Amino acid sequence: MSGLQIIVDEGSFMEKKHIYLFCSAGMSTSLLVSKMRAQAEKYEVPVIIEAFPETLAGEKGQNADVVLLGPQIAYMLPEIQRLLPNKPVEVIDSLLYGKVDGLGVLKAAVAAIKKAAAN
């Protein structure tokens, strides 16, 4: 069993969760979203994964279960946390982002959703 499946199976993950990524450029993030979706389908993780420009974080982030920021906009973390006080907001690990590691980022997103649900 994969580490991702264990994370998903550990709790109630019944309804689809929304993972929203925000960035400034978009090209790398679009590729990352595609890879994350492929991994979510492979491991049957019930998620909807979307990417948006950082200018829409306050608006679109309201509908997310977790908000992930591209490393290039890490400096915006405090501002976006202020805009979305009841949402988990995290910066994507730059190594995972650079490798376009869809599985690694998906695992981190699922863990953030679980952590927020436990609080």
C-alpha angles and dihedrals in degrees: 000000000000123000089245093055090050091052092049093045094050094080146008106299095158105134122054113271123215118232112188123190122199126195143151103237107032105202098091092038092052090054091046091051090052091052092046091051091050091052092045089053092045093052095035094240109168101229140129111215121196137166127216138171114268090247088073096050095104093048104037095033090069088074096047129100088205131012118211122193124206112243090246090068098040088121088069094061096102092047094048092045087054091050092047105034095162097047130081106246119188138168114239112246106260093224092053090045093048092050090045086232102181094179094049094050092044090053090050091049093049090048090051091051091050092047092050091048091052092056 
